[in-house]
């Protein structure tokens, strides 16, 4: 077991994870544009891309956890944080590993914020569509009916033209 190699592999894995999160961020920007433009085709493509990126991140995370376990077990560490691993191995240059871990943490937070924002946009879009459909489906009277009202001496009105309900769904069939 070559610990220096494991240490370097951990650095490389964190760098690849950071790259995946940068790609994830770009995909979230595309997703936001697709949501705003109400482009279902683009949204579907972006969701497939996001799923692929998430699989890559999960695979890299599993490998990172394995490498961190090996390094932590060899140093008899109970916690497996990057900072603890760097302290346990002063003979290796841990500054690069810590810097990449910090950059990765920033990217993860940015992706979380963007993802939450996109989720909120999707909910707003969904509620607008829901309200629009509710309005369309529950409208029984054509607003133009007011134009054909005539009022009698008692103050009541009667229609001079009979109109059918304007539901999109055929009530008679």
TIVO-2410 file (N, C-alpha, C; in nm, 3 decimals):
# residues 173
REC num residu      c1      c2      c3 atome chaine
REC   1      X   0.085  -0.118   0.000     N      A
REC   1      X   0.000   0.000   0.000    CA      A
REC   1      X   0.089   0.124   0.000     C      A
REC   2      X   0.082   0.199  -0.106     N      A
REC   2      X   0.161   0.320  -0.122    CA      A
REC   2      X   0.076   0.438  -0.080     C      A
REC   3      X   0.105   0.493   0.037     N      A
REC   3      X   0.024   0.601   0.091    CA      A
REC   3      X   0.038   0.732   0.012     C      A
REC   4      X   0.156   0.754  -0.041     N      A
REC   4      X   0.174   0.876  -0.120    CA      A
REC   4      X   0.086   0.871  -0.245     C      A
REC   5      X   0.079   0.753  -0.304     N      A
REC   5      X  -0.007   0.735  -0.422    CA      A
REC   5      X  -0.154   0.756  -0.385     C      A
REC   6      X  -0.196   0.704  -0.272     N      A
REC   6      X  -0.334   0.722  -0.225    CA      A
REC   6      X  -0.363   0.869  -0.199     C      A
REC   7      X  -0.266   0.939  -0.142     N      A
REC   7      X  -0.280   1.081  -0.114    CA      A
REC   7      X  -0.297   1.160  -0.244     C      A
REC   8      X  -0.214   1.129  -0.343     N      A
REC   8      X  -0.223   1.195  -0.474    CA      A
REC   8      X  -0.354   1.160  -0.544     C      A
REC   9      X  -0.397   1.034  -0.532     N      A
REC   9      X  -0.523   0.992  -0.593    CA      A
REC   9      X  -0.639   1.069  -0.533     C      A
REC  10      X  -0.635   1.091  -0.403     N      A
REC  10      X  -0.739   1.168  -0.336    CA      A
REC  10      X  -0.742   1.311  -0.390     C      A
REC  11      X  -0.627   1.369  -0.414     N      A
REC  11      X  -0.618   1.504  -0.471    CA      A
REC  11      X  -0.678   1.506  -0.612     C      A
REC  12      X  -0.643   1.406  -0.692     N      A
REC  12      X  -0.695   1.398  -0.829    CA      A
REC  12      X  -0.847   1.380  -0.827     C      A
REC  13      X  -0.897   1.294  -0.739     N      A
REC  13      X  -1.041   1.270  -0.731    CA      A
REC  13      X  -1.118   1.397  -0.694     C      A
REC  14      X  -1.066   1.471  -0.598     N      A
REC  14      X  -1.131   1.597  -0.560    CA      A
REC  14      X  -1.129   1.696  -0.676     C      A
REC  15      X  -1.020   1.698  -0.753     N      A
REC  15      X  -1.012   1.785  -0.870    CA      A
REC  15      X  -1.115   1.746  -0.976     C      A
REC  16      X  -1.132   1.616  -0.998     N      A
REC  16      X  -1.232   1.570  -1.095    CA      A
REC  16      X  -1.374   1.600  -1.047     C      A
REC  17      X  -1.395   1.587  -0.917     N      A
REC  17      X  -1.528   1.620  -0.861    CA      A
REC  17      X  -1.557   1.769  -0.882     C      A
REC  18      X  -1.456   1.852  -0.861     N      A
REC  18      X  -1.473   1.996  -0.882    CA      A
REC  18      X  -1.510   2.025  -1.026     C      A
REC  19      X  -1.442   1.957  -1.121     N      A
REC  19      X  -1.474   1.975  -1.263    CA      A
REC  19      X  -1.618   1.934  -1.292     C      A
REC  20      X  -1.663   1.825  -1.232     N      A
REC  20      X  -1.800   1.780  -1.254    CA      A
REC  20      X  -1.901   1.881  -1.199     C      A
REC  21      X  -1.868   1.942  -1.085     N      A
REC  21      X  -1.958   2.042  -1.028    CA      A
REC  21      X  -1.961   2.169  -1.113     C      A
REC  22      X  -1.850   2.203  -1.178     N      A
REC  22      X  -1.849   2.318  -1.270    CA      A
REC  22      X  -1.939   2.288  -1.389     C      A
REC  23      X  -1.932   2.166  -1.442     N      A
REC  23      X  -2.020   2.125  -1.553    CA      A
REC  23      X  -2.165   2.125  -1.506     C      A
REC  24      X  -2.187   2.079  -1.383     N      A
REC  24      X  -2.321   2.077  -1.324    CA      A
REC  24      X  -2.378   2.218  -1.318     C      A
REC  25      X  -2.293   2.313  -1.279     N      A
REC  25      X  -2.334   2.453  -1.270    CA      A
REC  25      X  -2.377   2.506  -1.407     C      A
REC  26      X  -2.302   2.472  -1.510     N      A
REC  26      X  -2.337   2.515  -1.646    CA      A
REC  26      X  -2.470   2.453  -1.689     C      A
REC  27      X  -2.491   2.328  -1.652     N      A
REC  27      X  -2.618   2.261  -1.687    CA      A
REC  27      X  -2.735   2.327  -1.614     C      A
REC  28      X  -2.712   2.369  -1.491     N      A
REC  28      X  -2.819   2.437  -1.417    CA      A
REC  28      X  -2.854   2.572  -1.478     C      A
REC  29      X  -2.754   2.639  -1.535     N      A
REC  29      X  -2.781   2.765  -1.605    CA      A
REC  29      X  -2.869   2.738  -1.728     C      A
REC  30      X  -2.836   2.630  -1.802     N      A
REC  30      X  -2.918   2.591  -1.917    CA      A
REC  30      X  -3.060   2.554  -1.873     C      A
REC  31      X  -3.069   2.483  -1.759     N      A
REC  31      X  -3.200   2.443  -1.708    CA      A
REC  31      X  -3.283   2.567  -1.673     C      A
REC  32      X  -3.222   2.663  -1.611     N      A
REC  32      X  -3.293   2.787  -1.575    CA      A
REC  32      X  -3.346   2.857  -1.700     C      A
REC  33      X  -3.262   2.865  -1.803     N      A
REC  33      X  -3.305   2.928  -1.928    CA      A
REC  33      X  -3.420   2.851  -1.991     C      A
REC  34      X  -3.416   2.718  -1.985     N      A
REC  34      X  -3.523   2.635  -2.042    CA      A
REC  34      X  -3.652   2.652  -1.964     C      A
REC  35      X  -3.642   2.665  -1.833     N      A
REC  35      X  -3.761   2.686  -1.750    CA      A
REC  35      X  -3.824   2.820  -1.783     C      A
REC  36      X  -3.742   2.923  -1.790     N      A
REC  36      X  -3.793   3.057  -1.818    CA      A
REC  36      X  -3.854   3.065  -1.957     C      A
REC  37      X  -3.791   2.998  -2.056     N      A
REC  37      X  -3.841   3.000  -2.192    CA      A
REC  37      X  -3.955   2.900  -2.213     C      A
REC  38      X  -3.981   2.817  -2.113     N      A
REC  38      X  -4.084   2.713  -2.119    CA      A
REC  38      X  -4.056   2.619  -2.237     C      A
REC  39      X  -3.929   2.585  -2.253     N      A
REC  39      X  -3.885   2.497  -2.361    CA      A
REC  39      X  -3.873   2.354  -2.306     C      A
REC  40      X  -3.976   2.275  -2.328     N      A
REC  40      X  -3.982   2.140  -2.271    CA      A
REC  40      X  -3.874   2.050  -2.331     C      A
REC  41      X  -3.847   2.063  -2.458     N      A
REC  41      X  -3.746   1.979  -2.523    CA      A
REC  41      X  -3.608   2.004  -2.463     C      A
REC  42      X  -3.572   2.130  -2.450     N      A
REC  42      X  -3.443   2.166  -2.391    CA      A
REC  42      X  -3.437   2.122  -2.246     C      A
REC  43      X  -3.546   2.137  -2.174     N      A
REC  43      X  -3.552   2.097  -2.034    CA      A
REC  43      X  -3.530   1.946  -2.019     C      A
REC  44      X  -3.589   1.869  -2.107     N      A
REC  44      X  -3.570   1.724  -2.105    CA      A
REC  44      X  -3.425   1.688  -2.132     C      A
REC  45      X  -3.364   1.754  -2.230     N      A
REC  45      X  -3.222   1.729  -2.261    CA      A
REC  45      X  -3.132   1.765  -2.144     C      A
REC  46      X  -3.161   1.877  -2.080     N      A
REC  46      X  -3.079   1.922  -1.967    CA      A
REC  46      X  -3.095   1.826  -1.850     C      A
REC  47      X  -3.215   1.777  -1.827     N      A
REC  47      X  -3.236   1.682  -1.717    CA      A
REC  47      X  -3.157   1.553  -1.740     C      A
REC  48      X  -3.150   1.507  -1.863     N      A
REC  48      X  -3.070   1.389  -1.894    CA      A
REC  48      X  -2.922   1.417  -1.868     C      A
REC  49      X  -2.877   1.536  -1.905     N      A
REC  49      X  -2.738   1.576  -1.881    CA      A
REC  49      X  -2.709   1.583  -1.731     C      A
REC  50      X  -2.802   1.639  -1.655     N      A
REC  50      X  -2.785   1.650  -1.510    CA      A
REC  50      X  -2.780   1.512  -1.446     C      A
REC  51      X  -2.860   1.421  -1.494     N      A
REC  51      X  -2.860   1.284  -1.441    CA      A
REC  51      X  -2.724   1.218  -1.465     C      A
REC  52      X  -2.668   1.238  -1.584     N      A
REC  52      X  -2.536   1.183  -1.616    CA      A
REC  52      X  -2.428   1.242  -1.526     C      A
REC  53      X  -2.434   1.371  -1.506     N      A
REC  53      X  -2.336   1.439  -1.419    CA      A
REC  53      X  -2.348   1.388  -1.277     C      A
REC  54      X  -2.470   1.371  -1.230     N      A
REC  54      X  -2.492   1.322  -1.094    CA      A
REC  54      X  -2.435   1.181  -1.077     C      A
REC  55      X  -2.452   1.097  -1.177     N      A
REC  55      X  -2.393   0.962  -1.171    CA      A
REC  55      X  -2.241   0.969  -1.162     C      A
REC  56      X  -2.181   1.057  -1.242     N      A
REC  56      X  -2.035   1.073  -1.236    CA      A
REC  56      X  -1.990   1.121  -1.099     C      A
REC  57      X  -2.062   1.217  -1.043     N      A
REC  57      X  -2.026   1.270  -0.911    CA      A
REC  57      X  -2.039   1.161  -0.806     C      A
REC  58      X  -2.146   1.081  -0.812     N      A
REC  58      X  -2.164   0.973  -0.715    CA      A
REC  58      X  -2.052   0.869  -0.724     C      A
REC  59      X  -2.011   0.837  -0.848     N      A
REC  59      X  -1.902   0.741  -0.867    CA      A
REC  59      X  -1.772   0.797  -0.808     C      A
REC  60      X  -1.743   0.923  -0.836     N      A
REC  60      X  -1.623   0.986  -0.782    CA      A
REC  60      X  -1.628   0.997  -0.630     C      A
REC  61      X  -1.746   1.023  -0.576     N      A
REC  61      X  -1.763   1.033  -0.431    CA      A
REC  61      X  -1.735   0.899  -0.363     C      A
REC  62      X  -1.779   0.790  -0.426     N      A
REC  62      X  -1.753   0.657  -0.370    CA      A
REC  62      X  -1.603   0.627  -0.369     C      A
REC  63      X  -1.536   0.664  -0.478     N      A
REC  63      X  -1.391   0.643  -0.484    CA      A
REC  63      X  -1.318   0.732  -0.383     C      A
REC  64      X  -1.367   0.855  -0.366     N      A
REC  64      X  -1.306   0.946  -0.269    CA      A
REC  64      X  -1.321   0.891  -0.127     C      A
REC  65      X  -1.438   0.840  -0.097     N      A
REC  65      X  -1.463   0.784   0.037    CA      A
REC  65      X  -1.372   0.664   0.062     C      A
REC  66      X  -1.353   0.582  -0.040     N      A
REC  66      X  -1.265   0.465  -0.027    CA      A
REC  66      X  -1.121   0.509   0.001     C      A
REC  67      X  -1.071   0.605  -0.076     N      A
REC  67      X  -0.934   0.654  -0.055    CA      A
REC  67      X  -0.919   0.720   0.082     C      A
REC  68      X  -1.018   0.798   0.122     N      A
REC  68      X  -1.012   0.863   0.253    CA      A
REC  68      X  -1.013   0.758   0.364     C      A
REC  69      X  -1.089   0.651   0.346     N      A
REC  69      X  -1.092   0.542   0.445    CA      A
REC  69      X  -0.955   0.477   0.459     C      A
REC  70      X  -0.891   0.451   0.346     N      A
REC  70      X  -0.759   0.387   0.350    CA      A
REC  70      X  -0.659   0.476   0.424     C      A
REC  71      X  -0.659   0.604   0.389     N      A
REC  71      X  -0.565   0.697   0.455    CA      A
REC  71      X  -0.598   0.713   0.603     C      A
REC  72      X  -0.726   0.720   0.638     N      A
REC  72      X  -0.765   0.737   0.778    CA      A
REC  72      X  -0.733   0.612   0.860     C      A
REC  73      X  -0.756   0.495   0.803     N      A
REC  73      X  -0.727   0.371   0.876    CA      A
REC  73      X  -0.578   0.355   0.901     C      A
REC  74      X  -0.498   0.391   0.805     N      A
REC  74      X  -0.354   0.378   0.821    CA      A
REC  74      X  -0.301   0.475   0.927     C      A
REC  75      X  -0.365   0.590   0.941     N      A
REC  75      X  -0.321   0.689   1.041    CA      A
REC  75      X  -0.398   0.673   1.173     C      A
REC  76      X  -0.483   0.573   1.181     N      A
REC  76      X  -0.566   0.546   1.300    CA      A
REC  76      X  -0.653   0.666   1.336     C      A
REC  77      X  -0.717   0.723   1.235     N      A
REC  77      X  -0.806   0.837   1.255    CA      A
REC  77      X  -0.950   0.788   1.266     C      A
REC  78      X  -1.024   0.849   1.355     N      A
REC  78      X  -1.167   0.817   1.365    CA      A
REC  78      X  -1.247   0.899   1.265     C      A
REC  79      X  -1.213   1.025   1.251     N      A
REC  79      X  -1.280   1.109   1.153    CA      A
REC  79      X  -1.202   1.105   1.023     C      A
REC  80      X  -1.275   1.126   0.913     N      A
REC  80      X  -1.212   1.113   0.782    CA      A
REC  80      X  -1.220   1.243   0.704     C      A
REC  81      X  -1.202   1.354   0.771     N      A
REC  81      X  -1.206   1.482   0.701    CA      A
REC  81      X  -1.072   1.508   0.632     C      A
REC  82      X  -1.076   1.592   0.533     N      A
REC  82      X  -0.955   1.626   0.458    CA      A
REC  82      X  -0.852   1.691   0.551     C      A
REC  83      X  -0.898   1.778   0.636     N      A
REC  83      X  -0.807   1.848   0.728    CA      A
REC  83      X  -0.735   1.748   0.820     C      A
REC  84      X  -0.809   1.648   0.872     N      A
REC  84      X  -0.748   1.547   0.959    CA      A
REC  84      X  -0.647   1.462   0.883     C      A
REC  85      X  -0.681   1.428   0.759     N      A
REC  85      X  -0.589   1.347   0.678    CA      A
REC  85      X  -0.461   1.425   0.648     C      A
REC  86      X  -0.474   1.553   0.616     N      A
REC  86      X  -0.356   1.635   0.588    CA      A
REC  86      X  -0.269   1.646   0.713     C      A
REC  87      X  -0.330   1.663   0.829     N      A
REC  87      X  -0.253   1.672   0.955    CA      A
REC  87      X  -0.185   1.540   0.987     C      A
REC  88      X  -0.249   1.429   0.952     N      A
REC  88      X  -0.193   1.297   0.984    CA      A
REC  88      X  -0.073   1.264   0.896     C      A
REC  89      X  -0.063   1.328   0.781     N      A
REC  89      X   0.047   1.301   0.689    CA      A
REC  89      X   0.125   1.429   0.659     C      A
REC  90      X   0.204   1.476   0.755     N      A
REC  90      X   0.279   1.601   0.732    CA      A
REC  90      X   0.390   1.583   0.628     C      A
REC  91      X   0.429   1.459   0.601     N      A
REC  91      X   0.537   1.436   0.504    CA      A
REC  91      X   0.493   1.463   0.360     C      A
REC  92      X   0.360   1.461   0.337     N      A
REC  92      X   0.308   1.492   0.203    CA      A
REC  92      X   0.261   1.637   0.200     C      A
REC  93      X   0.266   1.697   0.082     N      A
REC  93      X   0.222   1.836   0.068    CA      A
REC  93      X   0.069   1.839   0.063     C      A
REC  94      X   0.009   1.880   0.170     N      A
REC  94      X  -0.137   1.881   0.180    CA      A
REC  94      X  -0.200   2.013   0.141     C      A
REC  95      X  -0.119   2.112   0.108     N      A
REC  95      X  -0.176   2.243   0.074    CA      A
REC  95      X  -0.261   2.236  -0.052     C      A
REC  96      X  -0.213   2.159  -0.150     N      A
REC  96      X  -0.289   2.145  -0.275    CA      A
REC  96      X  -0.421   2.073  -0.248     C      A
REC  97      X  -0.416   1.969  -0.168     N      A
REC  97      X  -0.537   1.893  -0.134    CA      A
REC  97      X  -0.638   1.981  -0.060     C      A
REC  98      X  -0.591   2.059   0.035     N      A
REC  98      X  -0.681   2.149   0.109    CA      A
REC  98      X  -0.740   2.257   0.018     C      A
REC  99      X  -0.658   2.310  -0.072     N      A
REC  99      X  -0.707   2.414  -0.164    CA      A
REC  99      X  -0.816   2.358  -0.255     C      A
REC 100      X  -0.793   2.239  -0.310     N      A
REC 100      X  -0.893   2.178  -0.398    CA      A
REC 100      X  -1.020   2.146  -0.319     C      A
REC 101      X  -1.005   2.098  -0.197     N      A
REC 101      X  -1.122   2.067  -0.113    CA      A
REC 101      X  -1.204   2.193  -0.085     C      A
REC 102      X  -1.136   2.304  -0.062     N      A
REC 102      X  -1.205   2.430  -0.037    CA      A
REC 102      X  -1.278   2.479  -0.162     C      A
REC 103      X  -1.213   2.469  -0.277     N      A
REC 103      X  -1.277   2.508  -0.404    CA      A
REC 103      X  -1.398   2.419  -0.432     C      A
REC 104      X  -1.382   2.290  -0.405     N      A
REC 104      X  -1.492   2.195  -0.425    CA      A
REC 104      X  -1.611   2.231  -0.336     C      A
REC 105      X  -1.582   2.267  -0.214     N      A
REC 105      X  -1.688   2.305  -0.120    CA      A
REC 105      X  -1.765   2.427  -0.171     C      A
REC 106      X  -1.692   2.525  -0.226     N      A
REC 106      X  -1.757   2.644  -0.281    CA      A
REC 106      X  -1.846   2.608  -0.400     C      A
REC 107      X  -1.794   2.523  -0.488     N      A
REC 107      X  -1.873   2.480  -0.605    CA      A
REC 107      X  -1.999   2.407  -0.562     C      A
REC 108      X  -1.987   2.321  -0.463     N      A
REC 108      X  -2.103   2.244  -0.414    CA      A
REC 108      X  -2.209   2.340  -0.360     C      A
REC 109      X  -2.168   2.439  -0.285     N      A
REC 109      X  -2.264   2.536  -0.230    CA      A
REC 109      X  -2.331   2.616  -0.341     C      A
REC 110      X  -2.256   2.654  -0.442     N      A
REC 110      X  -2.313   2.728  -0.555    CA      A
REC 110      X  -2.415   2.641  -0.628     C      A
REC 111      X  -2.381   2.515  -0.651     N      A
REC 111      X  -2.472   2.423  -0.720    CA      A
REC 111      X  -2.599   2.402  -0.638     C      A
REC 112      X  -2.585   2.389  -0.507     N      A
REC 112      X  -2.703   2.373  -0.421    CA      A
REC 112      X  -2.795   2.494  -0.430     C      A
REC 113      X  -2.737   2.613  -0.425     N      A
REC 113      X  -2.817   2.735  -0.435    CA      A
REC 113      X  -2.888   2.746  -0.570     C      A
REC 114      X  -2.815   2.717  -0.677     N      A
REC 114      X  -2.874   2.724  -0.810    CA      A
REC 114      X  -2.983   2.620  -0.827     C      A
REC 115      X  -2.960   2.502  -0.774     N      A
REC 115      X  -3.059   2.395  -0.784    CA      A
REC 115      X  -3.186   2.431  -0.708     C      A
REC 116      X  -3.169   2.490  -0.591     N      A
REC 116      X  -3.286   2.533  -0.513    CA      A
REC 116      X  -3.362   2.643  -0.587     C      A
REC 117      X  -3.290   2.734  -0.650     N      A
REC 117      X  -3.354   2.841  -0.726    CA      A
REC 117      X  -3.432   2.785  -0.845     C      A
REC 118      X  -3.373   2.688  -0.916     N      A
REC 118      X  -3.441   2.627  -1.029    CA      A
REC 118      X  -3.564   2.548  -0.983     C      A
REC 119      X  -3.554   2.482  -0.870     N      A
REC 119      X  -3.669   2.410  -0.816    CA      A
REC 119      X  -3.782   2.506  -0.784     C      A
REC 120      X  -3.748   2.621  -0.727     N      A
REC 120      X  -3.849   2.722  -0.697    CA      A
REC 120      X  -3.914   2.775  -0.825     C      A
REC 121      X  -3.833   2.796  -0.928     N      A
REC 121      X  -3.888   2.840  -1.058    CA      A
REC 121      X  -3.983   2.736  -1.116     C      A
REC 122      X  -3.946   2.609  -1.104     N      A
REC 122      X  -4.033   2.502  -1.154    CA      A
REC 122      X  -4.166   2.499  -1.078     C      A
REC 123      X  -4.160   2.520  -0.948     N      A
REC 123      X  -4.283   2.523  -0.868    CA      A
REC 123      X  -4.371   2.640  -0.906     C      A
REC 124      X  -4.310   2.755  -0.930     N      A
REC 124      X  -4.387   2.872  -0.972    CA      A
REC 124      X  -4.451   2.845  -1.108     C      A
REC 125      X  -4.375   2.789  -1.199     N      A
REC 125      X  -4.428   2.757  -1.332    CA      A
REC 125      X  -4.542   2.658  -1.323     C      A
REC 126      X  -4.525   2.556  -1.239     N      A
REC 126      X  -4.629   2.455  -1.221    CA      A
REC 126      X  -4.755   2.517  -1.162     C      A
REC 127      X  -4.741   2.606  -1.065     N      A
REC 127      X  -4.859   2.667  -1.004    CA      A
REC 127      X  -4.931   2.759  -1.103     C      A
REC 128      X  -4.856   2.828  -1.190     N      A
REC 128      X  -4.919   2.912  -1.292    CA      A
REC 128      X  -5.000   2.826  -1.388     C      A
REC 129      X  -4.942   2.716  -1.431     N      A
REC 129      X  -5.013   2.626  -1.523    CA      A
REC 129      X  -5.136   2.568  -1.455     C      A
REC 130      X  -5.122   2.530  -1.328     N      A
REC 130      X  -5.235   2.474  -1.253    CA      A
REC 130      X  -5.349   2.575  -1.243     C      A
REC 131      X  -5.317   2.700  -1.210     N      A
REC 131      X  -5.420   2.803  -1.198    CA      A
REC 131      X  -5.484   2.834  -1.334     C      A
REC 132      X  -5.403   2.834  -1.439     N      A
REC 132      X  -5.457   2.859  -1.573    CA      A
REC 132      X  -5.555   2.750  -1.612     C      A
REC 133      X  -5.517   2.625  -1.588     N      A
REC 133      X  -5.606   2.513  -1.620    CA      A
REC 133      X  -5.733   2.517  -1.535     C      A
REC 134      X  -5.718   2.554  -1.410     N      A
REC 134      X  -5.834   2.565  -1.321    CA      A
REC 134      X  -5.930   2.672  -1.373     C      A
REC 135      X  -5.877   2.784  -1.415     N      A
REC 135      X  -5.959   2.893  -1.469    CA      A
REC 135      X  -6.031   2.849  -1.596     C      A
REC 136      X  -5.958   2.783  -1.683     N      A
REC 136      X  -6.017   2.739  -1.809    CA      A
REC 136      X  -6.126   2.634  -1.785     C      A
REC 137      X  -6.099   2.539  -1.698     N      A
REC 137      X  -6.190   2.427  -1.679    CA      A
REC 137      X  -6.312   2.462  -1.594     C      A
REC 138      X  -6.305   2.566  -1.513     N      A
REC 138      X  -6.419   2.599  -1.427    CA      A
REC 138      X  -6.501   2.716  -1.477     C      A
REC 139      X  -6.465   2.770  -1.590     N      A
REC 139      X  -6.540   2.883  -1.645    CA      A
REC 139      X  -6.665   2.830  -1.713     C      A
REC 140      X  -6.782   2.858  -1.657     N      A
REC 140      X  -6.907   2.809  -1.713    CA      A
REC 140      X  -6.974   2.909  -1.805     C      A
REC 141      X  -6.952   3.036  -1.782     N      A
REC 141      X  -7.025   3.139  -1.855    CA      A
REC 141      X  -6.929   3.218  -1.940     C      A
REC 142      X  -6.968   3.235  -2.062     N      A
REC 142      X  -6.888   3.315  -2.154    CA      A
REC 142      X  -6.902   3.462  -2.113     C      A
REC 143      X  -6.791   3.532  -2.092     N      A
REC 143      X  -6.799   3.673  -2.053    CA      A
REC 143      X  -6.874   3.759  -2.155     C      A
REC 144      X  -6.885   3.712  -2.277     N      A
REC 144      X  -6.956   3.788  -2.380    CA      A
REC 144      X  -7.107   3.784  -2.358     C      A
REC 145      X  -7.155   3.696  -2.268     N      A
REC 145      X  -7.299   3.688  -2.242    CA      A
REC 145      X  -7.355   3.821  -2.193     C      A
REC 146      X  -7.275   3.898  -2.126     N      A
REC 146      X  -7.324   4.026  -2.075    CA      A
REC 146      X  -7.370   4.117  -2.188     C      A
REC 147      X  -7.313   4.098  -2.305     N      A
REC 147      X  -7.350   4.182  -2.420    CA      A
REC 147      X  -7.491   4.153  -2.468     C      A
REC 148      X  -7.543   4.033  -2.440     N      A
REC 148      X  -7.676   3.997  -2.489    CA      A
REC 148      X  -7.783   4.003  -2.381     C      A
REC 149      X  -7.755   4.075  -2.272     N      A
REC 149      X  -7.853   4.085  -2.165    CA      A
REC 149      X  -7.950   4.199  -2.195     C      A
REC 150      X  -8.075   4.170  -2.165     N      A
REC 150      X  -8.175   4.276  -2.171    CA      A
REC 150      X  -8.243   4.279  -2.036     C      A
REC 151      X  -8.277   4.396  -1.992     N      A
REC 151      X  -8.336   4.411  -1.859    CA      A
REC 151      X  -8.484   4.446  -1.874     C      A
REC 152      X  -8.563   4.381  -1.789     N      A
REC 152      X  -8.708   4.408  -1.790    CA      A
REC 152      X  -8.743   4.518  -1.693     C      A
REC 153      X  -8.877   4.544  -1.676     N      A
REC 153      X  -8.925   4.648  -1.585    CA      A
REC 153      X  -8.892   4.618  -1.441     C      A
REC 154      X  -8.885   4.487  -1.405     N      A
REC 154      X  -8.860   4.450  -1.265    CA      A
REC 154      X  -8.712   4.458  -1.228     C      A
REC 155      X  -8.627   4.484  -1.323     N      A
REC 155      X  -8.484   4.493  -1.294    CA      A
REC 155      X  -8.410   4.363  -1.320     C      A
REC 156      X  -8.482   4.257  -1.350     N      A
REC 156      X  -8.415   4.131  -1.382    CA      A
REC 156      X  -8.377   4.129  -1.528     C      A
REC 157      X  -8.287   4.041  -1.561     N      A
REC 157      X  -8.244   4.036  -1.700    CA      A
REC 157      X  -8.276   3.900  -1.760     C      A
REC 158      X  -8.283   3.898  -1.887     N      A
REC 158      X  -8.297   3.772  -1.959    CA      A
REC 158      X  -8.207   3.779  -2.080     C      A
REC 159      X  -8.162   3.663  -2.123     N      A
REC 159      X  -8.073   3.661  -2.240    CA      A
REC 159      X  -8.156   3.663  -2.367     C      A
REC 160      X  -8.111   3.740  -2.461     N      A
REC 160      X  -8.179   3.741  -2.590    CA      A
REC 160      X  -8.117   3.637  -2.683     C      A
REC 161      X  -7.993   3.594  -2.651     N      A
REC 161      X  -7.925   3.492  -2.730    CA      A
REC 161      X  -7.882   3.383  -2.633     C      A
REC 162      X  -7.913   3.258  -2.665     N      A
REC 162      X  -7.872   3.146  -2.579    CA      A
REC 162      X  -7.734   3.097  -2.623     C      A
REC 163      X  -7.645   3.085  -2.525     N      A
REC 163      X  -7.510   3.036  -2.555    CA      A
REC 163      X  -7.482   2.913  -2.470     C      A
REC 164      X  -7.404   2.821  -2.524     N      A
REC 164      X  -7.365   2.699  -2.453    CA      A
REC 164      X  -7.247   2.730  -2.361     C      A
REC 165      X  -7.227   2.649  -2.256     N      A
REC 165      X  -7.108   2.667  -2.171    CA      A
REC 165      X  -6.981   2.654  -2.255     C      A
REC 166      X  -6.877   2.721  -2.212     N      A
REC 166      X  -6.755   2.725  -2.293    CA      A
REC 166      X  -6.647   2.631  -2.240     C      A
REC 167      X  -6.685   2.529  -2.167     N      A
REC 167      X  -6.586   2.433  -2.120    CA      A
REC 167      X  -6.510   2.373  -2.236     C      A
REC 168      X  -6.385   2.339  -2.212     N      A
REC 168      X  -6.309   2.267  -2.313    CA      A
REC 168      X  -6.360   2.123  -2.322     C      A
REC 169      X  -6.414   2.076  -2.210     N      A
REC 169      X  -6.466   1.940  -2.205    CA      A
REC 169      X  -6.614   1.946  -2.243     C      A
REC 170      X  -6.655   1.860  -2.333     N      A
REC 170      X  -6.793   1.857  -2.377    CA      A
REC 170      X  -6.881   1.799  -2.268     C      A
REC 171      X  -6.968   1.881  -2.209     N      A
REC 171      X  -7.053   1.835  -2.100    CA      A
REC 171      X  -7.166   1.746  -2.150     C      A
REC 172      X  -7.209   1.762  -2.274     N      A
REC 172      X  -7.323   1.688  -2.324    CA      A
REC 172      X  -7.284   1.547  -2.369     C      A
REC 173      X  -7.160   1.526  -2.403     N      A
REC 173      X  -7.118   1.398  -2.460    CA      A
REC 173      X  -7.067   1.310  -2.358     C      A
***
